[in-house]
Amino acid sequence: MSAEPFVTGSEEAAGLAEELLAGLAAEVYPDAGRVVIVLQPGRLHEAALKLRDDKQLSFKYLSFAGGVDHKDRMEAIYILRSVNHSVVAELRAPLDRSLPVAPTVSDVWSTAGWHERETFDLLGIEYEGHPDLRRILTDAADGVHPLRKDSRPQRVKREEWRFEGIGAPRRLPGEEERINRS
């Protein structure tokens, strides 16, 4: 039984990923000890399968899936790790801001199921083909995705947070008035 070749760093992993994803990825480059792979959303699922199943790269562990809200676009982001080779990859798929849709990778990495649901709930990125895409953190009736830059969630006044009947804090001996401190 022969051992798989050991990938030594992000530069070598970027070169292997570029070869593996030729025609799929728009950009592949090493950055701060990780491999950044930028691709169109339609190619995300196919690239995920190739990265997971490749013997040399072996990105079998999904540590994070989420999104970023930029002023002009949104991005679906996946952080992958090759446990065999200690290499980290970041998949980035730019999405249309008005209708952010990406294919799910929950069938590639089961962990993505929960991550994609949370991202849908907080940022509004819809994942096509997701088996159970519903809100898990916020109220489904309000239609607000609280982490979007254009979102203005309704503020709720909480009566139980009032501090009536609680006196002023005591000062230590020699401590000056709070208003005089910088």
C-alpha positions in Angstrom: 0.0 0.0 0.0 1.7 3.2 -1.1 1.3 6.5 0.7 -0.2 9.5 -1.1 2.3 12.3 -1.9 2.4 14.8 0.9 1.4 18.4 0.0 3.8 20.7 1.7 2.3 24.1 1.6 -0.3 26.5 0.1 1.8 27.3 -3.0 2.1 23.6 -3.9 -1.6 23.0 -3.1 -2.6 26.1 -5.2 -0.7 24.6 -8.2 -2.4 21.2 -7.7 -5.9 22.8 -7.3 -5.3 24.9 -10.4 -4.6 21.8 -12.4 -7.5 19.9 -10.9 -10.0 22.7 -11.5 -8.8 23.8 -14.9 -11.8 25.2 -16.7 -13.9 25.4 -13.5 -12.1 28.0 -11.3 -11.9 31.6 -12.4 -8.9 32.1 -10.0 -6.7 30.0 -7.8 -3.9 31.6 -5.7 -2.1 31.1 -2.4 -2.8 33.8 0.3 -1.6 33.9 3.9 -1.0 30.2 4.2 -4.2 29.0 2.5 -5.4 28.4 -1.1 -8.1 30.7 -2.3 -10.3 29.4 -5.1 -12.8 31.8 -6.8 -15.4 30.3 -9.0 -18.8 30.9 -10.5 -21.7 29.6 -8.4 -22.8 27.2 -11.0 -19.5 25.4 -10.8 -19.3 25.2 -7.0 -20.8 21.7 -6.6 -18.6 20.1 -9.2 -15.5 21.8 -7.8 -16.4 20.7 -4.3 -16.7 17.1 -5.4 -13.3 17.2 -7.2 -11.5 18.8 -4.2 -13.0 16.3 -1.8 -12.3 13.2 -3.9 -8.8 14.1 -5.1 -6.2 11.8 -3.6 -3.4 14.4 -3.4 -5.4 17.4 -2.0 -8.0 15.4 0.0 -10.2 18.3 1.2 -12.5 16.0 3.2 -13.3 18.3 6.1 -15.6 21.4 5.8 -14.9 23.6 8.8 -17.0 26.6 7.8 -19.6 27.7 5.3 -21.0 31.2 5.3 -21.3 34.3 3.3 -20.1 37.9 3.1 -22.3 40.9 2.2 -20.3 43.4 0.1 -21.9 46.7 -1.1 -22.1 45.5 -4.7 -22.4 41.7 -4.4 -22.6 38.8 -1.9 -20.3 35.8 -1.7 -20.8 32.3 -0.6 -17.7 31.1 1.3 -16.5 27.6 2.2 -13.4 26.8 4.3 -12.0 23.4 3.6 -9.3 21.5 5.4 -7.1 18.6 4.2 -6.5 16.7 7.4 -3.9 14.5 5.7 -1.8 17.4 4.5 -2.6 20.3 6.9 -3.7 22.6 4.0 -6.6 25.0 4.1 -8.6 26.1 1.1 -11.2 28.8 0.8 -13.8 28.5 -1.9 -15.4 31.8 -2.9 -18.4 32.2 -5.2 -19.6 35.7 -6.0 -23.4 36.1 -6.1 -25.8 38.6 -7.4 -26.8 40.9 -4.5 -30.5 41.2 -5.5 -31.0 37.4 -5.7 -28.2 35.5 -4.0 -28.5 31.8 -5.1 -25.8 29.1 -4.9 -26.0 25.3 -5.2 -25.9 23.4 -2.0 -22.9 21.3 -1.1 -24.7 19.5 1.8 -24.5 16.3 -0.2 -20.7 16.6 -0.5 -20.1 17.5 3.2 -23.0 16.9 5.6 -21.8 19.6 7.9 -22.8 22.2 5.2 -26.4 21.5 5.9 -26.5 23.5 9.2 -24.0 26.1 8.0 -26.1 26.8 4.9 -29.3 27.1 6.9 -27.7 29.6 9.2 -26.3 31.6 6.3 -29.7 31.6 4.6 -31.3 32.8 7.8 -28.9 35.6 8.5 -27.8 36.7 5.0 -30.6 35.4 2.7 -28.4 33.3 0.5 -30.6 30.6 -1.0 -29.0 27.2 -1.6 -30.6 25.3 -4.5 -31.1 21.6 -3.7 -30.8 22.0 0.0 -32.9 19.3 1.7 -34.2 21.5 4.6 -33.6 25.2 3.9 -35.5 27.0 6.6 -34.8 29.5 9.3 -33.2 28.3 12.5 -32.2 31.5 14.4 -34.7 34.2 13.6 -38.4 34.5 13.1 -39.6 33.3 9.7 -42.5 35.7 9.6 -40.5 39.0 9.6 -38.7 38.4 6.3 -35.6 40.2 7.5 -32.1 38.8 7.1 -30.3 40.6 10.0 -26.7 40.5 8.7 -27.4 42.1 5.3 -26.2 45.7 5.0 -29.6 46.8 3.7 -31.5 45.2 6.6 -33.1 47.3 9.3 -34.5 44.9 11.9 -37.3 46.1 14.1 -36.0 47.1 17.5 -37.9 45.6 20.5 -38.2 47.5 23.8 -37.8 45.0 26.6 -39.6 45.9 29.8 -37.7 43.4 31.8 -34.4 45.2 31.1 -35.4 48.3 33.0 -33.2 49.3 35.9 -35.8 51.1 38.0 -35.3 51.0 41.7 -31.6 50.3 41.4 -29.5 52.9 43.1 -26.3 54.6 41.8 -23.2 52.4 42.0 -21.1 53.0 45.1 -17.7 54.6 44.8 -14.6 53.3 46.4 -13.0 55.6 49.0 -11.0 58.3 47.2 -12.5 57.6 43.8 -13.6 60.7 42.0 -17.0 61.3 40.5 -17.6 59.4 37.3 -18.3 62.6 35.3 -14.8 63.9 36.2 -13.0 60.8 35.0 -11.7 60.6 31.5 
